[in-house]
Amino acid sequence: MARYVTVDRDECIGCGNCEGIAPDIFEFDDEGLAFVTLDENQGTYPMPEGKMDQLAEAFEECPTEAIQIAERPFNKSK
Ligand code: SF4
């Protein structure tokens, strides 16, 4: 099943765990907060199957639970 991913930027503390674990998925913006590169953090494109292991590990290692994963696309603005 498809998974959609976004970072809750109100919760992100910019610790770097996610980018360290999954640099193909996460990057940091000018504010020092993480975002999902796939769709500019909109959570509207399904994560490719080959990145799911990295995603799961990053999700586990996020200290603030800022990484949000859902089975349906998010409807939000960055
Ligand atoms: S692991 Fe979580 S808190 Fe740390 S930078 Fe990534 S999203 Fe932000």
Backbone and ligand atoms as CSV (ligand in chain L), in Angstrom:
chain,resi,resn,atom,element,x,y,z
A,1,MET,N,N,0.842,-1.203,0.000
A,1,MET,CA,C,0.000,0.000,0.000
A,1,MET,C,C,0.874,1.249,0.000
A,2,ALA,N,N,0.428,2.242,-0.711
A,2,ALA,CA,C,1.198,3.487,-0.808
A,2,ALA,C,C,1.280,4.196,0.538
A,3,ARG,N,N,2.396,4.886,0.717
A,3,ARG,CA,C,2.567,5.688,1.927
A,3,ARG,C,C,2.930,7.107,1.520
A,4,TYR,N,N,2.324,8.051,2.206
A,4,TYR,CA,C,2.569,9.467,1.961
A,4,TYR,C,C,3.248,10.042,3.197
A,5,VAL,N,N,4.214,10.932,2.966
A,5,VAL,CA,C,5.067,11.377,4.069
A,5,VAL,C,C,5.201,12.891,4.068
A,6,THR,N,N,5.180,13.444,5.257
A,6,THR,CA,C,5.447,14.864,5.406
A,6,THR,C,C,6.081,15.095,6.776
A,7,VAL,N,N,6.771,16.205,6.922
A,7,VAL,CA,C,7.329,16.598,8.220
A,7,VAL,C,C,6.451,17.685,8.812
A,8,ASP,N,N,6.020,17.475,10.044
A,8,ASP,CA,C,5.287,18.508,10.767
A,8,ASP,C,C,6.315,19.526,11.241
A,9,ARG,N,N,6.372,20.627,10.568
A,9,ARG,CA,C,7.440,21.591,10.818
A,9,ARG,C,C,7.257,22.324,12.139
A,10,ASP,N,N,6.100,22.247,12.737
A,10,ASP,CA,C,5.908,22.804,14.077
A,10,ASP,C,C,6.565,21.917,15.133
A,11,GLU,N,N,6.759,20.652,14.790
A,11,GLU,CA,C,7.350,19.701,15.735
A,11,GLU,C,C,8.833,19.459,15.486
A,12,CYS,N,N,9.301,19.678,14.269
A,12,CYS,CA,C,10.701,19.409,13.918
A,12,CYS,C,C,11.635,20.339,14.686
A,13,ILE,N,N,12.700,19.757,15.245
A,13,ILE,CA,C,13.705,20.553,15.966
A,13,ILE,C,C,15.025,20.605,15.194
A,14,GLY,N,N,15.028,20.087,13.968
A,14,GLY,CA,C,16.221,20.172,13.140
A,14,GLY,C,C,17.391,19.352,13.648
A,15,CYS,N,N,17.116,18.224,14.265
A,15,CYS,CA,C,18.187,17.426,14.881
A,15,CYS,C,C,19.086,16.748,13.857
A,16,GLY,N,N,18.575,16.499,12.652
A,16,GLY,CA,C,19.387,15.892,11.608
A,16,GLY,C,C,19.286,14.384,11.500
A,17,ASN,N,N,18.591,13.748,12.409
A,17,ASN,CA,C,18.500,12.281,12.363
A,17,ASN,C,C,17.941,11.776,11.037
A,18,CYS,N,N,16.865,12.381,10.598
A,18,CYS,CA,C,16.199,11.868,9.398
A,18,CYS,C,C,17.090,11.999,8.166
A,19,GLU,N,N,17.737,13.135,8.008
A,19,GLU,CA,C,18.584,13.316,6.836
A,19,GLU,C,C,19.794,12.387,6.891
A,20,GLY,N,N,20.308,12.171,8.102
A,20,GLY,CA,C,21.438,11.267,8.260
A,20,GLY,C,C,21.091,9.839,7.875
A,21,ILE,N,N,19.893,9.425,8.206
A,21,ILE,CA,C,19.452,8.055,7.930
A,21,ILE,C,C,18.941,7.926,6.501
A,22,ALA,N,N,18.202,8.926,6.040
A,22,ALA,CA,C,17.527,8.833,4.747
A,22,ALA,C,C,17.750,10.107,3.929
A,23,PRO,N,N,18.986,10.323,3.476
A,23,PRO,CA,C,19.275,11.552,2.734
A,23,PRO,C,C,18.556,11.639,1.392
A,24,ASP,N,N,18.066,10.502,0.903
A,24,ASP,CA,C,17.298,10.526,-0.341
A,24,ASP,C,C,15.875,11.050,-0.127
A,25,ILE,N,N,15.466,11.085,1.118
A,25,ILE,CA,C,14.072,11.455,1.410
A,25,ILE,C,C,13.970,12.852,2.022
A,26,PHE,N,N,14.920,13.163,2.928
A,26,PHE,CA,C,14.815,14.405,3.693
A,26,PHE,C,C,15.977,15.347,3.397
A,27,GLU,N,N,15.657,16.629,3.402
A,27,GLU,CA,C,16.673,17.680,3.362
A,27,GLU,C,C,16.255,18.774,4.327
A,28,PHE,N,N,17.164,19.759,4.505
A,28,PHE,CA,C,16.849,20.886,5.373
A,28,PHE,C,C,16.668,22.158,4.560
A,29,ASP,N,N,15.765,22.995,5.016
A,29,ASP,CA,C,15.535,24.259,4.324
A,29,ASP,C,C,16.319,25.388,5.003
A,30,ASP,N,N,16.092,26.601,4.580
A,30,ASP,CA,C,16.829,27.750,5.110
A,30,ASP,C,C,16.560,27.992,6.587
A,31,GLU,N,N,15.458,27.471,7.079
A,31,GLU,CA,C,15.108,27.638,8.496
A,31,GLU,C,C,15.719,26.540,9.363
A,32,GLY,N,N,16.424,25.603,8.726
A,32,GLY,CA,C,17.032,24.521,9.480
A,32,GLY,C,C,16.052,23.433,9.868
A,33,LEU,N,N,14.928,23.379,9.169
A,33,LEU,CA,C,13.917,22.366,9.441
A,33,LEU,C,C,13.870,21.374,8.284
A,34,ALA,N,N,13.540,20.152,8.614
A,34,ALA,CA,C,13.516,19.093,7.603
A,34,ALA,C,C,12.260,19.186,6.746
A,35,PHE,N,N,12.395,18.732,5.500
A,35,PHE,CA,C,11.230,18.579,4.641
A,35,PHE,C,C,11.448,17.382,3.726
A,36,VAL,N,N,10.364,16.862,3.198
A,36,VAL,CA,C,10.417,15.730,2.278
A,36,VAL,C,C,10.659,16.265,0.870
A,37,THR,N,N,11.754,15.813,0.258
A,37,THR,CA,C,12.137,16.370,-1.032
A,37,THR,C,C,11.215,15.911,-2.165
A,38,LEU,N,N,10.645,14.749,-2.018
A,38,LEU,CA,C,9.840,14.137,-3.087
A,38,LEU,C,C,8.774,15.090,-3.622
A,39,ASP,N,N,8.098,15.779,-2.731
A,39,ASP,CA,C,6.981,16.638,-3.150
A,39,ASP,C,C,6.960,17.953,-2.370
A,40,GLU,N,N,8.163,18.425,-2.023
A,40,GLU,CA,C,8.276,19.700,-1.287
A,40,GLU,C,C,7.440,19.677,-0.014
A,41,ASN,N,N,7.449,18.526,0.644
A,41,ASN,CA,C,6.805,18.342,1.949
A,41,ASN,C,C,5.278,18.412,1.893
A,42,GLN,N,N,4.719,18.275,0.721
A,42,GLN,CA,C,3.259,18.339,0.637
A,42,GLN,C,C,2.582,17.017,1.027
A,43,GLY,N,N,3.343,15.924,0.965
A,43,GLY,CA,C,2.739,14.635,1.314
A,43,GLY,C,C,1.705,14.175,0.307
A,44,THR,N,N,1.932,14.515,-0.952
A,44,THR,CA,C,0.933,14.190,-1.970
A,44,THR,C,C,1.397,13.132,-2.966
A,45,TYR,N,N,2.698,12.823,-2.966
A,45,TYR,CA,C,3.201,11.781,-3.870
A,45,TYR,C,C,3.525,10.538,-3.044
A,46,PRO,N,N,3.189,9.374,-3.537
A,46,PRO,CA,C,3.498,8.153,-2.786
A,46,PRO,C,C,5.009,7.912,-2.741
A,47,MET,N,N,5.480,7.512,-1.566
A,47,MET,CA,C,6.898,7.228,-1.399
A,47,MET,C,C,7.258,5.974,-2.196
A,48,PRO,N,N,8.329,6.022,-3.001
A,48,PRO,CA,C,8.731,4.821,-3.746
A,48,PRO,C,C,9.016,3.644,-2.815
A,49,GLU,N,N,8.633,2.476,-3.253
A,49,GLU,CA,C,8.778,1.269,-2.432
A,49,GLU,C,C,10.213,1.066,-1.967
A,50,GLY,N,N,11.178,1.383,-2.828
A,50,GLY,CA,C,12.572,1.153,-2.493
A,50,GLY,C,C,13.102,2.029,-1.374
A,51,LYS,N,N,12.351,3.022,-0.968
A,51,LYS,CA,C,12.797,3.917,0.111
A,51,LYS,C,C,12.083,3.650,1.424
A,52,MET,N,N,11.254,2.636,1.442
A,52,MET,CA,C,10.431,2.408,2.633
A,52,MET,C,C,11.248,1.991,3.851
A,53,ASP,N,N,12.325,1.237,3.656
A,53,ASP,CA,C,13.143,0.826,4.801
A,53,ASP,C,C,13.813,2.028,5.449
A,54,GLN,N,N,14.369,2.905,4.608
A,54,GLN,CA,C,14.980,4.133,5.134
A,54,GLN,C,C,13.945,4.988,5.842
A,55,LEU,N,N,12.795,5.078,5.259
A,55,LEU,CA,C,11.734,5.880,5.853
A,55,LEU,C,C,11.349,5.343,7.232
A,56,ALA,N,N,11.201,4.037,7.322
A,56,ALA,CA,C,10.805,3.431,8.593
A,56,ALA,C,C,11.847,3.698,9.676
A,57,GLU,N,N,13.123,3.620,9.302
A,57,GLU,CA,C,14.180,3.861,10.290
A,57,GLU,C,C,14.186,5.326,10.722
A,58,ALA,N,N,14.043,6.234,9.759
A,58,ALA,CA,C,14.011,7.658,10.101
A,58,ALA,C,C,12.818,7.966,10.999
A,59,PHE,N,N,11.707,7.369,10.688
A,59,PHE,CA,C,10.495,7.554,11.507
A,59,PHE,C,C,10.764,7.140,12.954
A,60,GLU,N,N,11.431,6.028,13.123
A,60,GLU,CA,C,11.718,5.520,14.469
A,60,GLU,C,C,12.677,6.430,15.222
A,61,GLU,N,N,13.583,7.057,14.498
A,61,GLU,CA,C,14.639,7.836,15.133
A,61,GLU,C,C,14.317,9.321,15.269
A,62,CYS,N,N,13.155,9.742,14.839
A,62,CYS,CA,C,12.769,11.151,15.010
A,62,CYS,C,C,12.343,11.366,16.459
A,63,PRO,N,N,13.031,12.241,17.186
A,63,PRO,CA,C,12.765,12.383,18.619
A,63,PRO,C,C,11.469,13.114,18.945
A,64,THR,N,N,10.905,13.803,17.981
A,64,THR,CA,C,9.705,14.596,18.272
A,64,THR,C,C,8.456,14.093,17.537
A,65,GLU,N,N,8.602,12.951,16.867
A,65,GLU,CA,C,7.492,12.390,16.094
A,65,GLU,C,C,6.972,13.378,15.052
A,66,ALA,N,N,7.902,14.143,14.487
A,66,ALA,CA,C,7.527,15.135,13.481
A,66,ALA,C,C,7.261,14.500,12.120
A,67,ILE,N,N,7.826,13.326,11.887
A,67,ILE,CA,C,7.628,12.654,10.597
A,67,ILE,C,C,6.263,11.984,10.609
A,68,GLN,N,N,5.438,12.386,9.673
A,68,GLN,CA,C,4.081,11.862,9.606
A,68,GLN,C,C,3.933,10.986,8.373
A,69,ILE,N,N,3.369,9.804,8.575
A,69,ILE,CA,C,3.176,8.842,7.488
A,69,ILE,C,C,1.706,8.454,7.457
A,70,ALA,N,N,1.132,8.470,6.254
A,70,ALA,CA,C,-0.286,8.136,6.131
A,70,ALA,C,C,-0.522,7.299,4.882
A,71,GLU,N,N,-1.637,6.627,4.854
A,71,GLU,CA,C,-2.001,5.809,3.691
A,71,GLU,C,C,-2.692,6.632,2.614
A,72,ARG,N,N,-3.055,7.865,2.942
A,72,ARG,CA,C,-3.690,8.748,1.970
A,72,ARG,C,C,-2.891,10.035,1.872
A,73,PRO,N,N,-2.977,10.727,0.746
A,73,PRO,CA,C,-2.234,11.985,0.599
A,73,PRO,C,C,-2.645,13.003,1.660
A,74,PHE,N,N,-1.673,13.773,2.097
A,74,PHE,CA,C,-1.963,14.879,3.001
A,74,PHE,C,C,-2.552,16.031,2.205
A,75,ASN,N,N,-3.247,16.873,2.884
A,75,ASN,CA,C,-3.797,18.074,2.249
A,75,ASN,C,C,-3.373,19.259,3.089
A,76,LYS,N,N,-2.200,19.778,2.802
A,76,LYS,CA,C,-1.635,20.817,3.626
A,76,LYS,C,C,-0.755,21.719,2.788
A,77,SER,N,N,-0.378,22.822,3.359
A,77,SER,CA,C,0.584,23.711,2.709
A,77,SER,C,C,1.860,23.665,3.510
A,78,LYS,N,N,2.978,23.925,2.854
A,78,LYS,CA,C,4.281,23.848,3.508
A,78,LYS,C,C,4.379,24.929,4.553
L,1,SF4,S1,S,14.461,13.545,12.811
L,1,SF4,FE1,FE,12.536,14.639,13.246
L,1,SF4,S2,S,13.104,16.377,14.523
L,1,SF4,FE2,FE,14.998,15.588,13.614
L,1,SF4,S3,S,15.282,16.854,11.770
L,1,SF4,FE3,FE,14.145,15.008,11.147
L,1,SF4,S4,S,11.961,15.553,11.284
L,1,SF4,FE4,FE,13.127,17.098,12.424
